[in-house]
């Protein structure tokens, strides 16, 4: 693919925040479909989605993922759908049941165990903390489900060791050639979001492999620009950061993707089309959900 092209992903909703934090976070399948359309119109070719119940509570019901697929496909017939598999306290079966039913083109694949927390400096206490378990046994089981359903793994690496964790899995044939590296930065328990750390992380990715930055926090825009310069790809969206470079809260994922598109173009790179992204990542299959496939 042309080195002056860049893949933009949009993370539409996440699971750790709600409308008390940002009133524009989409919850329902219809809202997610509409947000996907806004993101695609602004330049995204991949949409990353966590499922929620209509009241905003995180959901792992396959029925909800199926409804999301239908609503996205009504508005974005070709966009690459990337569903989450990351959860704390759930079994592998619960984290992956939706993949066999919806068969998204991609799915997030968490590449190692870690402490995962939110700490309030002003209150000097943890607002939330847990251990996010992803042992090699867990990872092997999850990626096997992805492979069985022809789902491209999006390998979410929260620290340097997570990047290396792909090596043994690749050696035993569990990581396909088109698996993507996501360099996640800014989560407490993972690598901090700094320019130096992004350079270091990007150098750990195997030569020629796809990588993108995922920056949690308002440092996102600085490191997004740096990722563009380094030749990487970028993810933005209301899951990762609510705010535009101006400091104003975004009213949609589309506004965030528009800013990412502007940054890329200022540095001389053009957002890839959905067709170009599919060719680059060797993803030819388009996920679909027919009414007759709705789980009971």
N, C-alpha and C positions, 0 to 999 in steps of 0.2 A: 504493500500500500504506500502511496505517496507520503513521504515523511512530513510534508506540510499539511497533511490532514490530521485531525484529532478526534477521538471518540469522546463524546460527552454523555455521561450517565446521569440520570436524575433519581435521587432517593426520595420518594414521594411522601413518606409518612413516619417511618420508624416505629418504635414500640415504647420508648422510655419517656416520651413527652406527651402532652395532651393540650387541649384548647385553653387551659388556664395559663399555659406557657406561651402559646401562639394560637390565636383564634382561627387561623387559616389552615390548620392541619386537617387533611381529609381523613374521614373515618370510613364511610360506607363504600361499597363497590362502585356506585354511581359517581360519588365524589372522586374516587381514585381514577375512574375512567376519564373524568373531565380534567383532572390534574395531569394525567398522562398526556392527553391531547395538548394541553398548554405547553408542557415540557417538550413534546415532539415538535410542535410548531415553532418553538424557540431555538431548536437545534439539537435536542437530545435524540440519540438512537437506541438507548437502553433505558428501561425504567426498572428500578429496584423497589420492591414492594413488600412490606410487612402487612399481614392481615389484621383487621380489627373487627370487633363487633360494632354494631351501629352506635353504641354508647361510647366508643373509643377504647374499650378494654382490648388488649392484645388477644388475638384469636388464632387457634391452630386447627379450627374445623375445616376440613377439606371442602365443605359446601361453600364456605366464605371465599376460599381461594378460587373455586370454580366460578363463582359469581363475579369476582374481580376480573378473571380472565375474559369472561364474556363482555363485561362493560368496557374493558380496555380495547378489546378487539372490535367492538362496534365503532370506536372512534379512531383507533390506530391499528389498521389491519396488518401491518408489517413490523411494527416495533418489536424489539427483542425484550421479552418479559423475563425478569430476574427476580425470583421469589426468595425470601429468607428461609434459612433452616436453623438460625441461631436462637437458642433459648436456654435458660437456666432452670434446672430442676425437672426437665422433661426427658423421656427416653428417646433413643434414636428413632424408634418407630413413630412416636408422636411428632418428632421434629421433621420427619420425611414423608409422612403418609400422603400429604397433598401432592408430592412430586409424581407419584404413579398415576394420579387421577388427572392432574392438570397438565403434566409434562411441559413445564416452561422451558424455553430455550436455554436459560441459565439459572443457577441458584447459588446463593452465597454459601461458601464452605469455610468455616472457621478453622484456622490452622494451628491452634494450640490452646492449652489451658492457661488461665490467667486470673488474677484478682480483677474484679470489675466494680468500680465504685464511683459515687458522686460525693465529694467532700465540700462542705461549706467553710470557706476561710473565715467569713464574718462570724459564724456561729461556732466555729472550731469543733465541728462534729461531722460524722458521716451521715448524709441524708439517706444513703442506700449503699449497701456493699454486699458482694457475694463472690463465690468462686465460679467462674465460667469454665466448666469441665469439657475439655476436648482432648482426651488421651489419644494415642495412636490407634487403639482399638476402636474408640468412638469415631475418629476420623475415617478409619478404613471402612467402617460400616456405612457411614453417611455417603462417602464418595462412591461406594459400590452401588447404592441406590441410585445415585445420579447417573452412573455409567449404564446401569440396567435400563434407564429411561431416556438415554441419549440427551442428558442435561449437561451443559458445559459448566464445570466448576469455576466459580469466581472466588479465588482463594484469598480470604481476608486475613491479612498479616498485621497483627497489632504490635509486633516487636521483631527484632532481627532474627531471633530464634525461630519464629513462625515461618519466615521465608525458607530457612533451611529445612524445616519439617517436611517440605514438599519432596526433598531428595529421596528418602527411603520409600515414600509412597510411589514416587515415579519409578524407582528401581524395580519395584515389584509389580509394575504395570497398572497401578490404580489411577495415576494422573495422566489424562490425555494430553496430547501435544498442544491443543488449543486452550488449555486452562489458563486463566488470567490471574495475575498478581494484583491485589489491592493493598496498597500501603496505607494502613489506617493509623492516624496520628491524633493525639489529643485526648484519648480516653485515659482516665486515671487507672493505673495498672498496666498500661501500655506505654509505648514510646511517646515522649512529648512532641508537640507540634512546633518544630523549629526548622529553620533553613538548613542548618548543619545536619540535622537528623534526616531530612528528606534526601539530601545528597548521599548520605551514607546508605540509607535504605535502598535507594534506586541503584546503587552500585552492587547490591547483593543479588539483584534479579538476574537470572541467566540471560546472557546476551541474546538479543532478538526476541525475547518473550514480551508479551503485552503486559504493561503495568499502568495503573492509574493511582492517583492520590485520593484519599478520603480523609479530609481534615475536619475534625470535630471542634468547633469553636469559631470565634471571629478571626482567628488567624487564617481561616480558610482562604481568603482572597489573596493574601500575600503568597501563600504556598501554592495556590492554584496557578498564579502567574509563573512561579518558579517551575512547577511541573511542566507547563507549556514550553518553557525555555529548555528544560532538560530533555525534551522529546517524549515525555510521558503523556498520559491521558488523564482526564479529570472527572470527578463526580461532585455534584452539588445537589442541593435539595433541602426541603424542610426537615428531613431526618437529621441532617448534619449541622445546620446553621440557619437561623431564622432571618438573618440580617443582610441587607445589601451593603456594598462597600461604603455607601454614604452614612451608614448607621441606622437607616430607616428599616423597620421590619417589613419583610417581603409579604405581599398579599397572595402570592401563589408560587408554585414551583417554576412556572413559566418565567416569572421575573428573575429568579435566581439563574436559570439557564440562559436567559438573555444576557445577563452580566458576564457569565462564563464565556459565552460566544463572543462578546465584545472584547474581552481580555485576549482570547485566542487570536482574534483577527488583528488586534493591535500588535501582536508579536509575530504575525505573518503565517498563522495556521488557520485553516478553514475547517469547521465542523464536518465530519464525514456524514454522508447520507446513511440511511438505514441499510440500503443495499450495499454500500461500501463497507460498512461495519460488519455485515454478515459475511461478506467475502473475506475480509481481513481475519475474522475469527473462525472462519470455516463453519458457520452456522447456517445451514440451508433450510432446516425444518422450521415451519411456523406453527407455534402452539395454537390449538383450537379447543374449544369446549362446546360440544353439541348438547342440546337439551336432554337427549336420551342418555347422556353420560353423567347426569347429575347423581351424586351418591345418595343413597337412601338415608 
